[in-house]
Amino acid sequence: DKKQTVFGHKEPDIEVTFEQAYKQQAIRGVVAHIEHYFVDVETSYGVERITTENIKDYDISKELRYTTKYQASILASAYSCLATKNLRHPNQNQMLVFAMTVAHAKSISDTLNAMFGQGFSDWVGVGDNGRAEKDNRSILKKYKDNQLPCLVQVDIAGEGFDNPRSSVLVFLHLLKKATVKAVQQAGRG
């Protein structure tokens, strides 16, 4: 943000470029990899392939995100990425999943736990079907303390939430790419 830090009045001891810091592994590179998925839907006209790139209908796009078959390939790919990262840097990477609703978060967390073992994931959310504030805080603390590999959340760990180990982000909610909210959420990883 180019704002002066608490050391702004002093000359730096040393200056390094991003490239130098990256080469010395003082920082990690920023990498974004976008996966595209598809589901074959049987209609009265035959089988139609719906992909993440050609979905124009909001309702269909929303419904697909509740489908375990659609979720499973996305989550398996994200888990593979997480496992690879943790092989290189043991216990230093976690997954953060963005869900649409509390029911969606519960569903995703159940799918993750069925696929990768109970206790792999938990969810946080507020509202009618959400959790109590103290329960949400407890789960967020568990995630930040690196005692929970994956957190599924609905607008709780978006803007302002900071966990340096959140290095695999999964966006299963509907959000336009160029919005402030999208940029804020992408910044969580």
NORWODA-V489174 format. One record per run of one state. SS is the DSSP state (a for helix, b for strand, c for the rest). FROM is the first residue (numbers start at 0). LEN is the number of residues. If there is no record, write none. Layout:
[[SS	FROM	LEN] [SS	FROM	LEN]]
//
This chain:
[[c	0	17] [a	17	6] [c	23	14] [b	37	6] [c	43	2] [b	45	6] [c	51	6] [a	57	7] [c	64	3] [a	67	21] [c	88	5] [b	93	5] [c	98	3] [a	101	15] [c	116	4] [b	120	4] [c	124	8] [a	132	12] [c	144	5] [b	149	4] [c	153	12] [b	165	6] [c	171	8] [a	179	7] [c	186	3]]
//
